[in-house]
Amino acid sequence: MINREEILRRWKPDEAERKKLRDISNDLLSKIGSILQREEIDAEPLVVGSVAKHTNVKGGDIDIFVVFSRNYSEKDIGKLGLKIGHEVFSDGREKYAEHPYVSGTIDGVKIDLVPCLKIEKNSKIISSVDRTPLHTQYVLENLAEDKADEVLLLKAFMKSIGVYGSEIKVSGFSGYICELLVINFGTFENVIRMFAKVRGRVLIPENAETGKKFSSPVVIIDPIDINRNAAAAVSLENLSKMKIESRLFFQDQSMKFFEGPLSIKPSQYRDRGAFMRIFRFQRPDLVDDIIYSQANRFQQQLTDLLSSKGFYPVSSELSVSAEFIDVAIETKLVTLPGTRLHMGPPVDDERAKDYIAKWSNNNAIRGPYVIGDRLAVDVSVEPRTLEETVISELPRLNIGKHLNPLKDKLIIIDPSKTKAKYEVLGKFYSRKLIF
């Protein structure tokens, strides 16, 4: 059996940390309130997120929203939000998501100061952050005080198996989803039991209408917006991890399910009987969600390209650090044969004569000839190496607004020829369930 008290000691902030967060939050609310009053801005500062809901784990951040009245435009709140943020944080850094916002640090605590518009339940939003104050209010009103620890246990479990976080980097379960699950099922164990038993999609509420309305692997209707799936970010892979790890947990209820995220160490190349290449870009100075969206696209398009050209990708991994975007792809081949079979139409097809005419006048190495009921030719393969293929084909790929300009700066690394260690290989080789 698990020791709940020990898990909470590891994950739950102690009173000193809670007091520190309260003091910082109160000071910031007072400072922002004074700025709003001085500038005659119709807005209210609020602490939102897990700190406000008392469901934060140790070392958490503070989220403060400046909630503007609907009299302001989206452009206005963006400008005013930045102005307030820079006055609050002399060394604040501008970041950009749906709204521009300012991020700063006080006494080692990261704080995001985000502008949003005031909305009512089920009303139209301008951006998704507009719902956040209502989410905080809903949880405070519906999560019993003694259930906060249940949320912390669930977060600890999800963080440890690698499915916590709704950002694109993870595509997992958000803190708000953890809170909704505990509100719906009562305890950590009940939530895990649900995932252990469920087959197929997760639907909350569990009815046909919920399943018809959304196609995502996990559907949890947002109680403050019935037209929104609060769990839309959860990928099929992370739902699958959550289900299998929940089943494994009930075999022995081991404490290893709460030890925290797997520590990934950079690794050297390991010979697995296949070929490994790392495709590297310098990281642009952009927020994670933008970077990961385009990096995931780059990873998928590279894999598709290598598959279409006959290099037979086996597996891949993505790593984004402060410096680099690295995609590691393992393939069965890195050099293609000089000849490739090009299949044509069936001999009975009206296009058969055109195919014969085309290839009779082209540089086919052999053919046209017949295989079964279809025409075929053998053609020369150019380029033949994986590196040459990627370099020649990359210009035609659309890998994203911020990565497209970097195409001519792509570096292709053969890790078998260096003793250097790479974070992306650490992620690749360490992929494993907890059991």
N, C-alpha and C positions, 0 to 999 in steps of 0.2 A: 504493500500500500504506500501511496505517496504521503509525505509529511508536508501538509499544507502550510504549517507555520514556518518551516524552513524555506519553502518556496517563496513565501511572502517576504521573509527577511531578505531574500536575495533580490527580489524584484520591486518591492514596495518602498517608496521614499519614507525615510524616517521623519520624525517631527521637525528636526532641524532643517531638513531640506524643504519640507512643506512650508515652514515659516519663511524661509528664504524666498521661495516662489511667491508666497502671499505678499511679502514686503515689496519685492520688485514689482509685482503686478499693481499693487495699490499705488506705489509711487508713479508708475507710468500712467495709470488712469487719471491721477491727479494732474500730472503734467500735461497730458493730452487734453483733459477737460479745460484747463486754463487757456491752452492755445485756441481751442474751439470757441470759448467765450470771448477771448480777445479779438479774434478774427470774425466774430459773429457768424460762425458756420453752424448750420442746423444739422448736427450730427451728435452721436453718442458713442463713447469708447466702451467696449465690452471685452472681458476675458472670455474666450471660447475654447473649445477643444477639451482634451482630457484633463488638463489642469483645473479648468472650471468645473468639470464633472467629477473630480476626485478619482479618476480612473487612470491616472498617469503612472508610468513605471519610473524607476530611478533614472536620473539624468535626462528627464524630458525637457522639451522646449515650451515656451510660452507663446500662445497665439493671441494677439490683441486685434480685434476688428474695430474699425471706425465705421459705424453704421450711419450712412447719410440718408436724409429724407428723400422721397421720390421727386422732389423739386429739382434735384441735380441730375445732370446728364452723366452718362458713363465716362465721357471725356473729362468732365469737371471733376468727378471723384478721383479719377486717375491722377490728375494734376495736383489736387488738394492733398490726396493721400501721400504723394511723394514729398510735397512741401512739409507736411506734418512729420513724416518719417525722418526727414533729414534734420529737422529741428530737434527731434527727440534723440536721434542718434547722430552725433557729430561725425562718426566714422561709418555710418550706415551704408549698406550696399544695395543698390537698386536691383531688383529681380523682376522677371516678367513671366506671368502665366496668363490667365484671362484678363487680369488687371495688373498694371505695374504696382509693385509694393516695395517696402524697405525692410531689410533684415539687419539686425544689430546684435550685439552681445553686451550683457551687463553681468559682471561678477561671474563669468564663465557660463552663463545661461544664454542660449540662443533665443532671440525673440523675433517673431515676424509681425510686422504692423501692416495690416491689410485693409484697404477700403472696400466697402460693399454698400449696396442699397437696401433699405428696409423693405421687407416684404411680409405678407401675411401667409398663413397656411394655405397651400394649394393655389397660390397666386402666381402670376407670370414672373419669371426671373430674367435678369439681364445676363448674369453669369452664375455659374454653379456655386461660387462662394457666398452668394446672397442667402443661401439656405442655412449656412453654418450657424448663425445665431439661433435659428429655430431648432436646429438639431440639438444644440446645447440645452435649450429650454426644455425640449421634449424629454431628454434623458434625465435632467434634474427632476422633472415632475413624475417620471415613471420608473426610474431605477431606485429601488429602496436603498437606503444608506448602507445596510448590511450586505448588499449585493455587489458593492464596488470591488470587494476582494475576489468575487467570482469572475468579474471581468479581467482583473489582473492575472488570475490563473489562466484564463483563456488566452490572453495576450502572450503570456510567458510560453505557453504551449505552441502557439502559432509562430512566435518569433524563433523558437528553438527548431522547428521543423522547416522554417524558411518560407512560410506562406503569409506572413503579416506585412501589410502595407499596400495601399491602393494605388500608389504611384506606378507609372509604366515600368519602372525598373523592376518591380516585383510582380505586379498584376495580381495582388492577393487581397486579403481581407483587411478592411480599414478598422480603426478603433471604434468608429460609429457602428459598424457591422457587429463587432464583438459585443457592444452594449445592447444592440437590438436583439442579438441572439440570447443574451442572458435575460433580458426583459421578457422574451417569448418563452424560454425554457427553464428559467429559474436558477439553475446552478451550472457550474462548469461541467460537472459530470453529465448532466442531462444534455448539454450541447454536444459533448463528445459522443455520447451514446446515440444521438440523432445522426451524426455524421457516420458513425460506425455501421448503422443499420440501413441508411438510405442507399438506394440503387438508382442510378441515373441522375437526373437533375435534382437540385434542392429548390423547393418552392415554398415560400412563406408569404401569405397564407397558402396552405396546401390545397389548391383546387384547380379545376380545369381552366378557369378564367385567367388565373395567374400565369399558367403555362402558355396560354394562347397569346397573351398580351406582350410577352417578351420571349426572346429566343436564347438568352444567355444561359450558361451552365448553372449559375446560381441566381435566383430571383428572390429578392426580399423587398416587398413594396415599402417605399419610404412613407412612414406615417405622417409626415408633414407635406408630402406631395404624392398623391396616389397614382400619378402618371409617371412616376420615376422608379426605376429599379435601383435601389441603393447599393446593390452588389454587382452592378454591371462591369466593374473593373476586374472581377475574379475570373481568371483563366480556367479553362478545362483542366489543364495540368495541375494547377494549384488546388482545385476542388478534388482531383484524384489523389493528390498527396494527402490532403486533409482526411479523406475517407480511409485510405489505407493506414495512415499513421494512427488514426483514432482506433481502428481495429487492432493494430499492434499494441497500442497502449493498454487496452483492456485484457491483454494476455498476462501482463505482470505489473501494470501501473508503476513502472520504474521512474525514478527521479531523473533518469537521463533525458526524459522528454521535456525537462525544464532547465537544462543547463545553459541555455542561451544559444545564439546563432553559431553555427559551425565556423571555427576560425580558419580562414582560407589563407594559406601561405603560398607565396610565389614558388613555382616549381620548374625544374629542368625538364627537358624532353624525356619521355619514356618510350621505348620501342614496343609497340603493340602489334607489329606485323602489318601496319598500314603507314600512310604518309601524312605528316602534319605540316600545315602552313599557317602562319599568323599574318593577318592583313591589318595593317596599322595606319591610323590617321592621328595627327595631333588633334587634341580635343579643342573645339571652339569654346569660347567663354559664354556658355548658355546654361540655363537651369536643366536639371536632370530630365524632367519630363520631355523637353524638346529634344535633348541629346538622345535619350533612350528610344524615343519614337523613331528617329531617323537611323540610329545604330541598329535597331531591330530590323528595319527595312533593308539596310545594307547587308546584314547577315543573311536574311532570307533571299535577297536577290543574288548574292554570291553563291549560295547553296543551289539555287535553281539553275544558275548559269553553269556551274560545274557539273550538275546532273545532266543538263541538256547536251553538254559537250562530251559526255561519256567518261568523266573522271570518277564517277561513283562515290559521292560524298557518303561517309558513314555516320558522322556525328559532328556537332559544332558547339561552340560556346562563345559568349560575349562577355567582355569585361570593359567597364568604363572607369577610368581613374581620373585624377586631377589633371594628368598630362595627356593620356592616350585613350583612343577608342581601339580596342583590339578584338578582332574576330578570329578565332581558331577554328579551322576546318580540317577534319581528318578524312582522307580519301583513299580509295583502293588503288588509284593510279595517279601519277604526276606527269607521265609522258604517254601520249597516245600512239597507237600504231600508225604507220604512214598511210594506211588505207582504211576507209570507212564504207560500210554498206549503206547505200541510199535506196530505200524501197520506193517503188512507184505504184501506179494504180493497177487494179486487176486488168487482165488482158481484155476482158469483155467491156471495160469502161470506155466511154466515148473519148476520154482524155488519153488513152493508150497511144494513139498515133502521135499526138503532140509530144508526149514524153519521149517516145523513140526519136522523133525529129530533133528535139532539144538536145538530147544526150549524144546523138550520133554526130552532132556538130560541135560538141564540147569536149573537154579534156578528161573524159572518163578513162580510168585506168583499165577497166574491163566492162564490157557490155555495150548497150543494153542486152540483158538476158532474162530468163524466166526462172522464178522460184515459186513452186506451187502454181497458183493461178495469178501471180503478180509479176510485174516487170521490176527489174532492179539494175543498178549499176554500182561499180566500185569507184569511189572517188578519192582523190588525194586529200589528206588532212593538213591544213595549214591554219594557224600555228599548231605545233604538236605538244608543247609543254604547258603545264598548268599556268605558270607565270606569264608566258606569252599570251595565252588565251585571255586571262583576266585583264592584262594591260590593253590588249586590242579591243576587248568587248566593253570595258568599263565606260568609255565615253557615251555609249548609247543607253546606259542604265540611268534611271532617275532614282537616286538614292536619298533625295531630300534637299530642301532649300539650302541648308547650311553645310551639307557634305558635298553637294555637286561641285562647288568651286574648288574643293580640295582633291579632286580626282587625280590630278597630275602629281600630287604629293604622296600618293599611296606608297607605303613601304611593305614589301612582301618578305617575310622572314622564314627561313628554314631552321627551326629550333634544334634540329639534330646536328647542326654544324656549329653550335655555340654552347658555351657553358653557362650562359646567362639564364636567370630565372624569370619566369613570366607569370603575372597574376592570373591571366586568362587560362594558362595551363593548370595552375592550382585549382581553379574552379572546375575545369574539365575533368581532372583526375579524381577530385574529391566528391563527385556527385554520388550520394548514397542516402538511403532511408535510415531513420533511427529505428532500431529493433533490438 
